[in-house]
Amino acid sequence: MKLIECPRDAWQGLPEIIPTELKIQYLLNLAASGFKHIDAVSFVSPKHVKQMADSEDVMRGFMAGLPADMAPPEIIGIVVNEQGMQRALATPGVTTLGYPYSISAYFRRANANMSRGESRAVVEALRKATKASGHGLVIYISMAFGNPYEEPWGPEIVEDTLVWLKDIGVRTVSLADTVGNATPEQVGEVYSAVKQAVAGLEIGVHLHSHPAEAAEKVLAAYQAGCRRFDGALTGLGGCPFAGDALVGNIATETIVSALTALGVDAGIRMESLGAAVAMTEEIRAKYAHEAKSQAQ
């Protein structure tokens, strides 16, 4: 089991900028709580994601603040182009680069303004650079569980993408339910359908969900064979960034409790999460209040 905590995804769409020092303390709190894998920062244009403009400063403070006797966790830094890749590779503490690869032409163009060929070229450059530098690489397949844009979609498209990724040497992939439309049944069916075609890859899930279906989606993925899960404490973030009543990230607490009920060791203990959850609630109350008021 591998549990990836995703404060970067939780924070990036909040309407108010979280101070750099608070981000640093939050990440240190996650490490102290036992998280070994953290999707912490992104290296994108501040014009598009102002919240993550201080990623280098956050990582500098985080690495300086780690206790000497604590092994640093895996830190994932998200990039969307080669400029971001160079920034991530130059930032101490970032051990893994992540790239969102969309199988939806509409979504890819709207979010990255790239063609399929251009996006694949970025993936290939990332694979070459991370292999040379010794960094890890995870590719997120956006729209892996469905496409709301009236484009062709099916498990075979996801499978074709996974085969291509495996062929160029990528070894870690996360299937993303980008808009949170998938049912628990679809999550299980798609994961089961594609995993057989790409033995040897670590395939995880990054799911968004209404809270009422979150545990079912986690269990569906686990029962289909998934052993890598992304989550965010209290379910903060995702799309939209408007609170628990709407679709967003699946709460880490939900993942841990659902798997624990099956007798599975999720890699983190619920009793260790108190301080981190409290900090998350403080951030939600202070920095997400505008998004909540707009949703009411």
URTAPE-V217522 format. One record per backbone hydrogen bond with DSSP energy under -0.5 kcal/mol. NH is the residue of the N-H (numbers start at 1). CO is the residue of the C=O. Records with the same first field share a line. If there is no record, write none. Layout:
NH: CO + CO
This chain:
2: 227
4: 2 + 229
5: 3 + 37
6: 231
8: 39
10: 6
11: 7
12: 8
14: 11
16: 287
23: 19
24: 20
25: 21
26: 22
27: 23
28: 24
29: 25
30: 26
31: 27
32: 28
33: 29
34: 30 + 31
35: 30
38: 74
39: 5
40: 38 + 76
41: 76
43: 78
44: 42
48: 45
49: 45
52: 49
53: 50
55: 52
58: 54
59: 55
60: 56
61: 57
62: 58
63: 59
64: 60
65: 61
66: 62
70: 67
71: 69
74: 36
76: 38 + 74
77: 96
78: 41
79: 98
80: 43
85: 81
86: 82
87: 83
88: 84
89: 85
90: 86
91: 88
92: 90
94: 91
95: 75 + 93
96: 75
97: 136
98: 77
99: 138
100: 79
101: 99 + 140
102: 100
103: 142
105: 103
108: 104
109: 105
110: 106
111: 107
112: 108
113: 108 + 109
114: 108
119: 115
120: 116
121: 117
122: 118
123: 119
124: 120
125: 121
126: 122
127: 123
128: 124
129: 125
130: 126
131: 127
132: 128
133: 129
134: 130
135: 130
136: 95
138: 97
139: 172
140: 99 + 138
141: 139 + 174
142: 101 + 140
144: 141 + 176
145: 176
146: 143
150: 147
157: 154
158: 154
159: 155
160: 156
161: 157
162: 158
163: 159
164: 160
165: 161
166: 162
167: 163
168: 164
169: 166
170: 165
173: 202
174: 139
175: 204
176: 141 + 174
177: 206
178: 176
180: 177
187: 183
188: 184
189: 185
190: 186
191: 187
192: 188
193: 189
194: 190
195: 191
196: 192
197: 194
198: 194 + 195
199: 196
201: 198
202: 171
203: 201
204: 173 + 202
205: 228
206: 175
207: 205
208: 177
209: 248
211: 244
213: 210
214: 210 + 211
215: 211
217: 213
218: 214
219: 215
220: 216
221: 217
222: 218
223: 219
224: 220
225: 222
226: 221
227: 203
229: 2
230: 205
231: 4
232: 250
235: 232
236: 233
238: 9
242: 240
246: 243
248: 209
249: 237
250: 207
252: 232
255: 251
256: 252
257: 253
258: 254
259: 255
260: 256
261: 257
262: 258 + 259
263: 260
264: 259
266: 264
272: 269
273: 270
277: 273
278: 274
279: 275
280: 276
281: 277
282: 278
283: 279
284: 280
285: 281
286: 282
287: 283
288: 283 + 284
292: 288
293: 289
294: 290
295: 291
296: 292 + 293
